């Protein structure tokens, strides 16, 4: 029988990959939201250094709870703690996105992934690797607006979300962009994020604006997600880390 101490030794031998962007007052974010504000309340001249941060929940690499979009959905504090440490599966469509910035990850992409790596087990975290994180920290590059003011950004297709959530029973999904929906799909829907609403309506969470998925293998790693124990929060900046077997 494997003990927690045995598991700890294995985790300590793993390579750590930081999946979280560093954030500051200039970090890219949804333009309707205010930027982070930071100020000193006390400095070492006062005998101790204390800072005050003012930041919205959906800022930087962050988690969205279902209540973010869905009436009656779970708040962050209602998410199960065991669902914050999950097997991580990374579907790499970065080459397709390099050719088409409006690429949508499809159900066929998931099936093609499984044909190589085996079926994604229930209770997993599935991430869409687009290499969009390499545009950070440039706000204009992250949003990538066309001449109509529409984002040209990749996203999840509805069929892929339906398949992963209801046939593979994943616990959570993640991506490198600011939104679940592709920019062109959101534009066609008048700015409404139908795929994001659908995902959160199913009672699972997502992590947006992930970083460094290009340093994580397709399978075999573990994602850990941490954030403050907020009371009744719709979302929060997170520290997401991947444990990768060497």
ROKOLLO-371593 format. One record per residue: residue number from 1; x, y, z of N, C-alpha, C in turn; residue in one letter. Coordinates in pm, 1 decimal, decimal comma. Layout:
% residues N
SITE   i       nX       nY       nZ      caX      caY      caZ       cX       cY       cZ aa
SITE NUM        X        Y        Z        X        Y        Z        X        Y        Z  A
...
//
This chain:
% residues 246
SITE   i       nX       nY       nZ      caX      caY      caZ       cX       cY       cZ aa
SITE   1     84,2   -119,7      0,0      0,0      0,0      0,0     88,3    125,5      0,0  X
SITE   2     57,0    219,5    -89,9    131,5    344,3    -99,0     84,4    441,3      8,5  X
SITE   3    176,4    492,4     86,6    142,0    588,5    190,6    155,4    730,5    136,7  X
SITE   4    104,5    826,6    212,1    119,3    966,8    173,8    266,3   1006,1    168,4  X
SITE   5    347,3    949,3    257,0    490,7    978,9    254,0    553,6    927,4    125,0  X
SITE   6    511,5    809,0     79,6    560,2    755,5    -47,5    520,7    847,9   -162,3  X
SITE   7    394,5    891,3   -160,8    345,4    980,9   -265,5    420,5   1113,3   -263,1  X
SITE   8    449,9   1162,2   -142,8    523,3   1288,2   -127,6    661,0   1277,9   -192,5  X
SITE   9    728,7   1165,8   -172,1    861,2   1146,6   -231,4    853,0   1149,9   -383,5  X
SITE  10    747,5   1090,3   -438,3    729,0   1089,9   -583,6    704,7   1232,4   -633,8  X
SITE  11    619,2   1305,8   -563,2    590,1   1443,7   -602,8    715,9   1529,9   -595,5  X
SITE  12    800,0   1507,0   -493,7    922,0   1587,0   -479,0   1022,4   1559,2   -590,6  X
SITE  13   1012,2   1443,0   -652,5   1101,7   1407,5   -762,2   1052,2   1459,6   -896,7  X
SITE  14    927,4   1508,6   -900,1    868,5   1554,3  -1025,3    923,0   1691,8  -1065,5  X
SITE  15    920,1   1717,7  -1193,6    951,4   1851,1  -1245,0    829,2   1939,6  -1223,3  X
SITE  16    851,0   2062,5  -1177,5    741,0   2156,4  -1157,6    734,5   2254,1  -1273,8  X
SITE  17    615,4   2271,4  -1328,8    593,3   2368,5  -1435,8    490,3   2470,0  -1387,2  X
SITE  18    530,3   2595,7  -1388,6    441,2   2703,3  -1347,2    341,0   2731,5  -1459,1  X
SITE  19    214,7   2705,0  -1435,0    109,9   2726,3  -1534,5     43,3   2862,7  -1519,4  X
SITE  20    104,5   2950,4  -1441,5     43,1   3076,5  -1402,3    124,0   3195,5  -1451,8  X
SITE  21     57,0   3289,4  -1516,4    122,6   3413,9  -1555,3    145,0   3501,4  -1431,7  X
SITE  22    258,1   3570,3  -1428,7    276,5   3673,2  -1327,4    187,3   3790,8  -1363,8  X
SITE  23    120,8   3848,4  -1264,2     27,3   3956,3  -1295,4     64,9   4084,4  -1222,7  X
SITE  24     33,2   4195,9  -1288,3     57,0   4327,4  -1230,2    -44,9   4426,4  -1285,7  X
SITE  25    -20,3   4553,4  -1265,0   -116,4   4655,5  -1306,3   -134,4   4663,5  -1457,9  X
SITE  26    -39,2   4610,6  -1533,9    -44,6   4618,5  -1680,0    -84,2   4487,2  -1746,1  X
SITE  27   -123,0   4388,3  -1668,4   -154,4   4257,2  -1725,2   -277,3   4263,6  -1815,7  X
SITE  28   -276,6   4185,8  -1925,2   -394,1   4178,1  -2011,3   -516,8   4129,1  -1933,5  X
SITE  29   -632,4   4186,0  -1964,6   -755,7   4146,4  -1897,2   -874,7   4190,3  -1980,2  X
SITE  30   -990,6   4137,7  -1947,1  -1114,6   4178,1  -2012,5  -1130,7   4329,0  -1993,9  X
SITE  31  -1143,7   4405,1  -2104,1  -1134,5   4550,8  -2094,1  -1244,5   4617,2  -2011,0  X
SITE  32  -1357,1   4549,4  -1989,0  -1462,8   4608,5  -1906,6  -1429,5   4603,7  -1757,7  X
SITE  33  -1325,1   4528,8  -1721,9  -1287,1   4514,1  -1581,8  -1169,3   4604,5  -1548,7  X
SITE  34  -1161,4   4651,2  -1424,3  -1048,0   4737,0  -1386,5   -919,7   4657,7  -1372,5  X
SITE  35   -809,3   4726,1  -1394,3   -678,2   4664,3  -1374,7   -649,2   4651,3  -1225,7  X
SITE  36   -557,2   4563,1  -1194,2   -510,3   4547,1  -1056,8   -452,1   4679,2  -1005,5  X
SITE  37   -478,3   4709,2   -879,0   -417,5   4824,8   -812,9   -339,9   4774,8   -691,8  X
SITE  38   -221,7   4829,9   -670,8   -135,9   4787,0   -560,2    -75,3   4910,6   -494,9  X
SITE  39    -79,4   4912,5   -363,8    -17,2   5025,1   -294,0     36,7   4980,2   -159,8  X
SITE  40    133,6   5054,5   -109,8    190,0   5028,2     21,7    106,6   5097,0    128,5  X
SITE  41     64,0   5020,1    228,5     -1,1   5078,7    346,1    102,2   5114,3    452,2  X
SITE  42    202,9   5029,1    462,2    316,2   5052,5    551,8    442,0   5009,0    478,6  X
SITE  43    554,6   5070,3    510,3    682,9   5029,6    454,5    776,2   4991,7    568,7  X
SITE  44    893,8   4942,6    532,9    988,7   4902,8    635,9   1033,5   5020,7    722,0  X
SITE  45   1013,1   5142,1    673,7   1040,4   5259,0    757,6    945,4   5264,6    877,0  X
SITE  46    827,7   5200,9    859,4    730,6   5193,3    969,7    756,8   5072,9   1059,5  X
SITE  47    849,8   4989,1   1018,7    882,6   4870,2   1096,7    834,6   4740,9   1033,1  X
SITE  48    746,6   4750,3    934,9    697,0   4633,2    863,2    638,8   4679,6    730,6  X
SITE  49    638,2   4588,3    634,0    591,5   4621,3    499,1    459,0   4550,0    474,2  X
SITE  50    354,1   4626,7    445,6    221,5   4572,3    415,9    169,8   4638,2    288,1  X
SITE  51    124,2   4555,2    195,4     68,0   4604,8     70,1    -81,7   4577,9     64,3  X
SITE  52   -151,3   4660,7     -9,5   -293,6   4639,2    -36,4   -312,1   4614,7   -184,9  X
SITE  53   -383,6   4506,7   -217,4   -412,4   4473,3   -356,1   -562,5   4485,9   -380,3  X
SITE  54   -599,5   4549,5   -488,9   -739,1   4554,4   -533,1   -744,5   4489,1   -670,8  X
SITE  55   -814,6   4377,1   -678,6   -816,2   4301,5   -803,6   -948,5   4227,7   -817,5  X
SITE  56  -1000,6   4221,8   -938,4  -1122,0   4146,2   -964,3  -1090,2   3997,3   -965,5  X
SITE  57  -1192,2   3915,3   -945,4  -1170,3   3770,5   -940,7  -1122,1   3713,9  -1072,4  X
SITE  58  -1171,9   3767,4  -1183,6  -1135,4   3716,6  -1315,4  -1018,5   3799,5  -1370,4  X
SITE  59   -898,5   3777,1  -1315,1   -780,2   3853,7  -1352,5   -660,2   3761,4  -1358,9  X
SITE  60   -579,3   3777,5  -1463,4   -464,2   3690,2  -1478,5   -507,5   3546,0  -1496,7  X
SITE  61   -421,1   3453,6  -1462,0   -458,4   3312,4  -1461,8   -558,3   3293,1  -1348,7  X
SITE  62   -682,0   3256,1  -1383,3   -787,2   3256,1  -1282,1   -884,5   3140,1  -1300,6  X
SITE  63   -956,3   3112,2  -1193,9  -1058,3   3008,5  -1194,0  -1196,2   3073,7  -1199,3  X
SITE  64  -1285,5   3014,4  -1277,3  -1425,7   3056,6  -1282,9  -1511,3   2948,8  -1219,0  X
SITE  65  -1587,3   2987,0  -1117,2  -1686,3   2896,7  -1060,0  -1815,2   2906,2  -1141,3  X
SITE  66  -1901,6   2805,3  -1136,2  -2026,2   2810,7  -1213,3  -2109,1   2936,7  -1191,0  X
SITE  67  -2110,5   2991,8  -1068,8  -2190,5   3109,8  -1037,9  -2144,9   3231,5  -1118,5  X
SITE  68  -2026,8   3226,5  -1175,3  -1975,7   3337,0  -1257,3  -2073,1   3371,4  -1370,4  X
SITE  69  -2140,8   3268,7  -1424,6  -2236,0   3291,1  -1534,6  -2376,8   3239,1  -1503,8  X
SITE  70  -2388,5   3147,1  -1409,3  -2512,1   3069,1  -1397,8  -2582,6   3094,9  -1265,3  X
SITE  71  -2707,0   3139,3  -1272,5  -2789,3   3159,7  -1153,6  -2801,6   3028,7  -1076,0  X
SITE  72  -2769,2   3032,4   -947,6  -2777,6   2913,1   -864,0  -2658,0   2820,7   -875,8  X
SITE  73  -2557,0   2859,1   -953,8  -2438,3   2776,3   -968,4  -2350,8   2778,7   -844,1  X
SITE  74  -2255,1   2688,6   -838,2  -2166,7   2679,4   -722,2  -2074,4   2800,9   -712,7  X
SITE  75  -2052,0   2844,9   -587,2  -1949,0   2943,4   -558,9  -1815,0   2871,3   -545,3  X
SITE  76  -1708,0   2948,0   -543,7  -1576,6   2885,1   -530,6  -1566,3   2798,6   -405,8  X
SITE  77  -1618,4   2847,6   -293,2  -1603,9   2771,9   -169,0  -1687,7   2644,2   -168,2  X
SITE  78  -1772,8   2627,1   -269,8  -1853,0   2504,9   -280,1  -1788,4   2399,4   -370,7  X
SITE  79  -1676,6   2434,7   -433,4  -1603,5   2335,3   -512,2  -1530,7   2239,8   -418,3  X
SITE  80  -1533,5   2112,4   -449,7  -1469,4   2012,7   -364,6  -1318,2   2028,7   -368,6  X
SITE  81  -1254,8   2022,5   -251,9  -1109,7   2036,4   -245,0  -1038,6   1930,7   -329,3  X
SITE  82  -1093,4   1810,0   -333,5  -1027,8   1703,3   -408,8  -1030,2   1729,5   -560,0  X
SITE  83  -1114,5   1823,3   -603,0  -1121,0   1855,7   -745,4  -1018,4   1960,5   -787,2  X
SITE  84   -930,1   1998,9   -694,9   -826,4   2097,6   -724,6   -689,9   2032,7   -744,6  X
SITE  85   -685,5   1899,6   -739,3   -564,4   1821,9   -768,7   -607,2   1708,6   -860,5  X
SITE  86   -574,5   1722,5   -990,0   -632,4   1632,6  -1089,4   -528,5   1586,5  -1192,1  X
SITE  87   -551,4   1470,0  -1252,2   -469,4   1429,6  -1366,7   -487,3   1530,1  -1479,9  X
SITE  88   -376,9   1569,1  -1542,7   -379,5   1672,3  -1645,8   -354,1   1611,6  -1783,5  X
SITE  89   -443,5   1642,6  -1877,0   -430,4   1599,9  -2016,0   -426,9   1725,1  -2103,1  X
SITE  90   -325,3   1734,8  -2187,6   -303,7   1855,0  -2267,3   -320,5   1820,8  -2415,5  X
SITE  91   -422,9   1878,8  -2476,9   -448,2   1858,5  -2619,1   -381,4   1972,4  -2695,8  X
SITE  92   -280,3   1938,8  -2772,4   -198,2   2038,0  -2841,2   -252,4   2066,4  -2981,0  X
SITE  93   -308,9   2184,1  -3000,1   -353,6   2229,6  -3131,7   -281,5   2358,6  -3169,2  X
SITE  94   -159,4   2375,0  -3118,3    -86,4   2499,6  -3140,7    -53,3   2520,9  -3288,7  X
SITE  95    -24,0   2414,2  -3361,4      7,0   2430,3  -3503,6   -116,2   2474,9  -3581,0  X
SITE  96   -230,7   2419,4  -3546,3   -355,0   2460,3  -3613,4   -387,8   2605,7  -3582,8  X
SITE  97   -364,2   2647,0  -3459,0   -391,8   2785,4  -3419,2   -295,5   2881,8  -3487,6  X
SITE  98   -172,0   2839,4  -3507,7    -74,9   2924,1  -3576,9   -120,1   2953,4  -3719,3  X
SITE  99   -190,0   2857,9  -3780,3   -243,4   2876,6  -3915,3   -375,4   2952,0  -3913,6  X
SITE 100   -459,7   2921,6  -3813,7   -592,8   2981,6  -3803,3   -615,4   3027,1  -3660,0  X
SITE 101   -601,5   3158,9  -3631,8   -617,3   3206,1  -3493,6   -759,2   3189,0  -3440,0  X
SITE 102   -854,8   3160,3  -3527,0   -993,0   3139,4  -3483,5  -1027,2   2990,8  -3467,3  X
SITE 103   -924,5   2908,8  -3457,5   -945,3   2763,4  -3451,9  -1027,7   2724,2  -3329,4  X
SITE 104  -1120,4   2630,2  -3349,9  -1199,6   2576,8  -3239,7  -1167,8   2429,1  -3221,5  X
SITE 105  -1129,5   2393,4  -3099,3  -1099,1   2253,7  -3068,3  -1226,9   2171,8  -3080,9  X
SITE 106  -1221,6   2065,3  -3158,9  -1341,2   1987,4  -3192,1  -1344,8   1853,4  -3119,2  X
SITE 107  -1458,4   1788,1  -3127,4  -1470,2   1652,4  -3074,4  -1373,4   1559,7  -3146,2  X
SITE 108  -1355,6   1577,7  -3277,3  -1263,1   1494,1  -3351,9  -1120,9   1511,9  -3301,8  X
SITE 109  -1085,9   1634,0  -3261,2   -952,9   1656,8  -3202,5   -935,3   1572,6  -3076,4  X
SITE 110  -1040,8   1562,7  -2996,1  -1034,0   1482,5  -2873,8  -1018,4   1335,0  -2909,7  X
SITE 111  -1095,9   1289,6  -3006,8  -1087,5   1149,4  -3048,5   -950,6   1117,7  -3108,4  X
SITE 112   -896,0   1210,3  -3184,6   -761,5   1190,2  -3240,8   -657,3   1182,3  -3129,0  X
SITE 113   -673,3   1266,1  -3028,2   -584,0   1263,6  -2911,8   -591,8   1127,8  -2842,8  X
SITE 114   -713,3   1078,0  -2823,9   -732,3    950,1  -2755,1   -679,9    832,6  -2837,9  X
SITE 115   -682,8    845,7  -2968,8   -631,2    738,7  -3054,3   -482,1    717,9  -3032,3  X
SITE 116   -414,6    823,9  -2990,5   -269,9    815,8  -2965,0   -240,8    786,8  -2818,3  X
SITE 117   -315,3    851,8  -2728,7   -279,9    850,3  -2586,2   -374,6    768,8  -2498,6  X
SITE 118   -478,3    712,1  -2555,6   -575,3    638,4  -2475,7   -688,8    728,1  -2429,3  X
SITE 119   -795,4    665,4  -2385,0   -914,7    739,9  -2345,1   -888,4    826,8  -2222,7  X
SITE 120   -938,1    948,3  -2225,9   -927,2   1039,5  -2112,4  -1016,3    987,3  -2000,2  X
SITE 121   -960,0    957,1  -1883,2  -1040,9    899,5  -1775,5  -1130,2   1003,1  -1708,0  X
SITE 122  -1237,2    954,8  -1648,1  -1326,2   1042,7  -1571,4  -1247,2   1109,3  -1459,4  X
SITE 123  -1288,7   1231,9  -1425,8  -1224,5   1301,9  -1316,3  -1097,2   1374,5  -1353,6  X
SITE 124  -1075,8   1398,3  -1482,2   -952,8   1461,8  -1528,0   -971,2   1611,7  -1550,9  X
SITE 125   -857,3   1679,1  -1567,8   -852,1   1818,2  -1610,9   -796,0   1816,1  -1753,6  X
SITE 126   -870,2   1873,1  -1847,0   -826,3   1875,8  -1986,7   -796,7   2019,4  -2027,0  X
SITE 127   -676,4   2042,0  -2078,7   -632,8   2175,3  -2119,6   -612,8   2180,7  -2270,7  X
SITE 128   -653,3   2292,5  -2328,9   -638,0   2320,1  -2471,8   -510,7   2402,5  -2488,9  X
SITE 129   -407,9   2338,0  -2543,3   -282,6   2409,9  -2570,4   -290,5   2478,3  -2706,9  X
SITE 130   -280,3   2609,1  -2707,1   -281,4   2687,0  -2830,6   -153,6   2766,6  -2849,1  X
SITE 131    -71,2   2772,5  -2746,2     48,9   2856,9  -2738,6     14,4   3005,5  -2738,9  X
SITE 132   -112,3   3037,7  -2711,3   -154,3   3177,1  -2700,8    -85,4   3246,6  -2583,3  X
SITE 133    -39,8   3168,0  -2486,2     26,6   3226,0  -2368,5    153,0   3302,7  -2406,2  X
SITE 134    208,9   3272,2  -2522,4    331,5   3338,5  -2564,8    307,7   3484,7  -2601,0  X
SITE 135    181,7   3524,8  -2614,8    147,4   3663,7  -2644,0    146,0   3750,4  -2518,0  X
SITE 136    144,5   3688,8  -2404,1    147,6   3759,6  -2275,6    282,8   3829,1  -2260,5  X
SITE 137    289,8   3952,6  -2208,3    183,6   4032,6  -2146,4    130,4   4144,8  -2235,8  X
SITE 138    117,8   4120,3  -2365,1     71,4   4222,1  -2459,2    -81,1   4215,0  -2471,3  X
SITE 139   -150,8   4315,1  -2420,9   -297,3   4317,7  -2423,9   -349,4   4308,7  -2567,1  X
SITE 140   -291,5   4384,7  -2658,1   -339,7   4384,7  -2795,8   -317,7   4248,7  -2861,7  X
SITE 141   -203,5   4186,5  -2835,2   -175,2   4055,5  -2894,0   -266,2   3948,4  -2835,2  X
SITE 142   -297,3   3957,7  -2706,4   -387,1   3860,6  -2643,4   -528,2   3870,1  -2701,4  X
SITE 143   -576,2   3991,8  -2724,7   -712,0   4010,2  -2777,7   -714,7   3993,0  -2929,2  X
SITE 144   -612,2   4039,4  -3000,1   -597,8   4016,1  -3143,4   -722,5   4059,3  -3221,4  X
SITE 145   -756,8   4187,7  -3212,0   -877,6   4238,3  -3275,7   -859,9   4253,3  -3426,4  X
SITE 146   -967,4   4224,3  -3500,1   -965,6   4249,7  -3644,4  -1021,8   4389,0  -3672,0  X
SITE 147  -1038,8   4422,3  -3799,9  -1082,2   4558,0  -3834,0  -1227,4   4586,2  -3795,9  X
SITE 148  -1301,8   4482,4  -3755,7  -1439,0   4501,2  -3706,8  -1444,0   4513,1  -3555,2  X
SITE 149  -1328,3   4499,7  -3490,7  -1324,2   4503,8  -3345,3  -1354,3   4370,6  -3280,7  X
SITE 150  -1356,5   4264,1  -3361,9  -1380,9   4128,9  -3309,8  -1248,2   4061,2  -3279,3  X
SITE 151  -1244,4   3987,3  -3168,7  -1124,2   3910,8  -3136,4  -1104,6   3798,4  -3236,6  X
SITE 152   -982,5   3778,7  -3276,9   -945,7   3660,4  -3354,0   -864,5   3571,7  -3261,4  X
SITE 153   -934,4   3485,8  -3190,0   -873,6   3403,1  -3086,2   -934,2   3262,9  -3089,3  X
SITE 154   -857,0   3161,4  -3052,9   -908,5   3024,3  -3053,6  -1001,1   2997,7  -2934,9  X
SITE 155  -1074,9   2886,3  -2945,0  -1165,8   2850,5  -2836,1  -1215,3   2707,7  -2849,0  X
SITE 156  -1302,3   2671,7  -2757,5  -1362,4   2537,5  -2754,2  -1488,6   2535,3  -2840,2  X
SITE 157  -1511,1   2425,4  -2909,6  -1638,6   2404,9  -2978,6  -1739,1   2346,1  -2880,3  X
SITE 158  -1868,0   2366,0  -2908,6  -1971,3   2308,0  -2821,8  -1963,7   2155,7  -2822,0  X
SITE 159  -1939,0   2095,8  -2937,8  -1937,8   1949,3  -2943,8  -1824,8   1891,1  -2859,3  X
SITE 160  -1711,7   1959,9  -2854,4  -1600,9   1912,2  -2772,0  -1635,7   1922,9  -2624,1  X
SITE 161  -1698,2   2034,5  -2584,9  -1739,3   2050,8  -2445,0  -1840,6   1944,1  -2406,2  X
SITE 162  -1939,1   1921,6  -2489,6  -2042,0   1821,3  -2459,8  -1978,9   1683,5  -2444,0  X
SITE 163  -1887,2   1649,8  -2532,5  -1824,4   1518,2  -2528,4  -1739,6   1500,6  -2402,7  X
SITE 164  -1656,3   1597,8  -2373,3  -1567,8   1586,5  -2256,8  -1644,7   1586,8  -2125,9  X
SITE 165  -1747,7   1667,8  -2117,6  -1821,6   1679,2  -1991,8  -1915,4   1560,8  -1970,4  X
SITE 166  -1986,9   1519,1  -2074,8  -2093,2   1419,9  -2054,9  -2054,4   1277,6  -2094,7  X
SITE 167  -1951,3   1263,3  -2177,2  -1908,9   1127,5  -2213,4  -1776,7   1089,4  -2148,6  X
SITE 168  -1692,0   1186,1  -2122,4  -1566,1   1157,7  -2054,1  -1570,3   1202,1  -1907,1  X
SITE 169  -1669,7   1276,0  -1869,6  -1694,5   1313,3  -1729,4  -1572,7   1380,9  -1664,8  X
SITE 170  -1517,7   1479,2  -1736,6  -1404,3   1554,0  -1682,0  -1450,4   1640,3  -1564,9  X
SITE 171  -1355,8   1676,2  -1479,8  -1385,3   1762,3  -1364,4  -1369,7   1909,9  -1396,6  X
SITE 172  -1280,9   1940,8  -1493,6  -1253,5   2081,3  -1523,1  -1182,4   2091,5  -1657,5  X
SITE 173  -1187,1   2213,3  -1713,4  -1121,0   2242,6  -1840,3  -1039,1   2369,9  -1825,7  X
SITE 174   -940,7   2386,3  -1913,8   -858,6   2506,5  -1909,3   -806,5   2543,9  -2046,2  X
SITE 175   -767,2   2670,0  -2059,7   -716,0   2720,3  -2186,8   -627,3   2841,2  -2162,6  X
SITE 176   -559,9   2888,1  -2266,6   -460,9   2994,9  -2254,4   -516,9   3133,3  -2287,5  X
SITE 177   -633,9   3138,3  -2348,0   -694,6   3264,2  -2389,9   -777,8   3325,3  -2277,6  X
SITE 178   -829,8   3446,4  -2304,2   -911,9   3515,4  -2204,9  -1052,9   3458,5  -2196,3  X
SITE 179  -1096,4   3386,7  -2300,3  -1234,1   3337,0  -2306,2  -1239,9   3190,2  -2347,5  X
SITE 180  -1349,8   3125,1  -2310,6  -1376,9   2987,8  -2353,7  -1409,9   2983,6  -2502,4  X
SITE 181  -1492,6   3077,9  -2545,1  -1537,7   3085,1  -2684,0  -1428,5   3140,7  -2774,7  X
SITE 182  -1426,8   3096,9  -2898,6  -1340,3   3162,9  -2995,4  -1390,8   3305,6  -3016,3  X
SITE 183  -1300,3   3394,2  -3055,6  -1339,0   3533,2  -3074,4  -1445,6   3551,1  -3180,1  X
SITE 184  -1434,5   3476,2  -3288,7  -1532,2   3491,3  -3396,6  -1669,5   3437,6  -3356,8  X
SITE 185  -1673,8   3329,7  -3278,5  -1802,1   3278,2  -3230,9  -1867,9   3378,4  -3136,9  X
SITE 186  -1789,0   3437,1  -3048,4  -1843,7   3538,8  -2957,5  -1895,8   3658,3  -3036,6  X
SITE 187  -1823,3   3698,9  -3138,8  -1867,1   3812,1  -3221,3  -1997,7   3779,2  -3292,4  X
SITE 188  -2007,3   3658,8  -3345,7  -2129,0   3617,4  -3415,8  -2249,3   3612,0  -3321,6  X
SITE 189  -2222,8   3592,1  -3192,1  -2329,9   3586,2  -3092,6  -2348,3   3718,9  -3020,5  X
SITE 190  -2303,0   3825,8  -3083,7  -2321,6   3958,4  -3026,4  -2240,3   3984,3  -2901,9  X
SITE 191  -2130,2   3911,9  -2887,1  -2044,2   3927,9  -2770,3  -2076,1   3831,8  -2657,2  X
SITE 192  -2185,5   3758,5  -2668,7  -2221,7   3661,3  -2564,7  -2130,8   3538,8  -2573,5  X
SITE 193  -2091,2   3488,2  -2457,3  -2001,4   3373,2  -2451,3  -2084,1   3247,2  -2426,6  X
SITE 194  -2142,8   3193,9  -2532,7  -2233,1   3080,0  -2519,4  -2162,1   2954,5  -2471,5  X
SITE 195  -2038,2   2931,7  -2517,7  -1967,0   2810,2  -2476,5  -1927,0   2819,3  -2329,1  X
SITE 196  -1886,2   2937,5  -2285,6  -1851,2   2954,1  -2144,7  -1973,5   2932,7  -2056,0  X
SITE 197  -2087,5   2988,8  -2098,1  -2210,8   2967,9  -2021,3  -2243,8   2818,8  -2015,4  X
SITE 198  -2233,5   2751,3  -2128,3  -2264,9   2608,8  -2131,0  -2174,9   2530,8  -2036,2  X
SITE 199  -2044,6   2556,8  -2043,7  -1949,3   2484,9  -1957,9  -1984,8   2502,9  -1810,3  X
SITE 200  -2003,6   2626,8  -1768,8  -2030,9   2653,7  -1627,0  -2169,0   2603,8  -1585,7  X
SITE 201  -2261,3   2600,2  -1679,1  -2395,6   2550,4  -1650,9  -2393,1   2402,1  -1614,6  X
SITE 202  -2289,7   2331,8  -1658,7  -2280,1   2188,2  -1628,1  -2225,6   2161,8  -1488,1  X
SITE 203  -2192,7   2267,8  -1414,8  -2151,7   2252,8  -1274,8  -2004,3   2228,4  -1254,3  X
SITE 204  -1923,4   2240,3  -1360,8  -1778,9   2224,4  -1344,5  -1712,5   2362,0  -1351,4  X
SITE 205  -1585,1   2366,3  -1319,0  -1512,8   2493,2  -1324,8  -1415,1   2493,5  -1440,0  X
SITE 206  -1360,7   2611,6  -1469,5  -1255,5   2624,0  -1569,7  -1145,7   2715,2  -1517,4  X
SITE 207  -1026,6   2698,2  -1574,4   -914,7   2788,0  -1546,8   -876,4   2854,2  -1678,5  X
SITE 208   -877,3   2986,3  -1677,6   -846,6   3062,6  -1798,0   -708,1   3125,8  -1788,0  X
SITE 209   -652,6   3157,8  -1905,2   -524,5   3227,4  -1918,8   -410,1   3144,1  -1858,6  X
SITE 210   -411,5   3014,7  -1885,8   -302,7   2927,8  -1842,3   -173,6   2961,8  -1917,5  X
SITE 211    -62,9   2929,2  -1857,0     68,8   2954,9  -1916,6    148,6   2825,4  -1926,8  X
SITE 212    243,4   2823,1  -2019,0    348,0   2719,6  -2026,8    296,7   2577,9  -2049,7  X
SITE 213    182,9   2564,4  -2115,0    136,2   2429,6  -2147,3    229,5   2359,9  -2245,0  X
SITE 214    313,8   2436,6  -2315,5    410,4   2376,2  -2405,6    521,7   2303,7  -2331,8  X
SITE 215    528,0   2320,4  -2199,2    628,7   2251,5  -2118,3    572,6   2127,4  -2048,5  X
SITE 216    447,2   2095,0  -2078,8    379,7   1982,3  -2013,4    346,4   1876,1  -2117,3  X
SITE 217    374,1   1748,4  -2090,0    342,2   1643,5  -2186,3    190,9   1624,1  -2200,0  X
SITE 218    153,2   1552,8  -2303,0     11,6   1529,5  -2329,0    -56,5   1457,3  -2213,0  X
SITE 219     14,2   1361,8  -2153,2    -42,4   1282,8  -2044,0     62,8   1262,9  -1935,0  X
SITE 220     18,3   1215,1  -1820,7    111,2   1172,5  -1716,5    143,5   1274,6  -1611,0  X
SITE 221     88,8   1395,5  -1620,5    116,6   1497,3  -1519,7     -6,0   1523,1  -1432,8  X
SITE 222     15,8   1599,0  -1327,3    -89,3   1634,3  -1231,4    -95,6   1785,9  -1220,9  X
SITE 223   -217,2   1841,9  -1220,6   -232,4   1985,5  -1201,8   -282,6   2013,5  -1059,9  X
SITE 224   -220,6   2112,0   -996,2   -261,3   2158,7   -864,3   -304,7   2304,4   -877,4  X
SITE 225   -420,8   2336,5   -821,8   -477,6   2471,4   -832,7   -505,1   2522,7   -692,4  X
SITE 226   -452,1   2640,6   -661,4   -467,9   2697,4   -527,2   -512,6   2842,6   -536,3  X
SITE 227   -595,1   2883,1   -440,1   -642,2   3021,8   -431,4   -692,5   3045,5   -289,1  X
SITE 228   -709,4   3171,5   -249,1   -757,4   3198,5   -112,9   -895,0   3137,3    -88,5  X
SITE 229   -924,9   3111,9     37,3  -1052,7   3051,7     75,1  -1158,8   3161,0     87,8  X
SITE 230  -1193,4   3219,8    -29,3  -1291,9   3327,6    -31,1  -1429,5   3278,5     11,8  X
SITE 231  -1505,8   3366,7     71,7  -1646,8   3340,2    100,1  -1730,0   3398,8    -12,8  X
SITE 232  -1804,9   3313,0    -81,8  -1895,8   3353,9   -188,6  -1824,5   3434,1   -298,2  X
SITE 233  -1727,0   3372,3   -360,4  -1655,3   3433,1   -472,1  -1694,0   3364,4   -602,4  X
SITE 234  -1705,2   3443,3   -709,6  -1737,0   3387,6   -841,1  -1612,0   3339,5   -913,9  X
SITE 235  -1496,6   3388,3   -871,9  -1371,8   3350,1   -934,1  -1255,8   3408,4   -856,8  X
SITE 236  -1135,9   3369,9   -894,6  -1018,7   3418,6   -822,2   -892,4   3395,3   -904,9  X
SITE 237   -795,6   3486,7   -897,0   -662,8   3452,2   -947,3   -613,2   3326,5   -875,3  X
SITE 238   -541,2   3242,5   -947,7   -493,3   3115,9   -890,7   -342,9   3102,7   -909,5  X
SITE 239   -286,1   3008,4   -835,9   -152,7   2958,9   -865,7   -171,0   2815,6   -913,2  X
SITE 240   -151,6   2793,3  -1041,5   -164,7   2660,7  -1098,8    -25,8   2605,8  -1131,2  X
SITE 241     -2,8   2483,0  -1090,0    127,5   2418,9  -1107,0    106,0   2278,4  -1162,6  X
SITE 242    191,1   2237,3  -1254,7    188,3   2099,8  -1304,9    304,9   2021,8  -1247,0  X
SITE 243    277,8   1902,7  -1197,4    380,5   1807,9  -1153,7    402,9   1710,2  -1267,3  X
SITE 244    525,1   1710,3  -1322,5    556,3   1630,9  -1440,5    661,1   1526,8  -1405,5  X
SITE 245    633,2   1401,9  -1437,3    729,7   1295,0  -1412,3    850,2   1313,9  -1503,1  X
SITE 246    968,8   1307,7  -1443,4   1092,8   1325,0  -1521,9   1124,8   1195,3  -1597,5  X
//
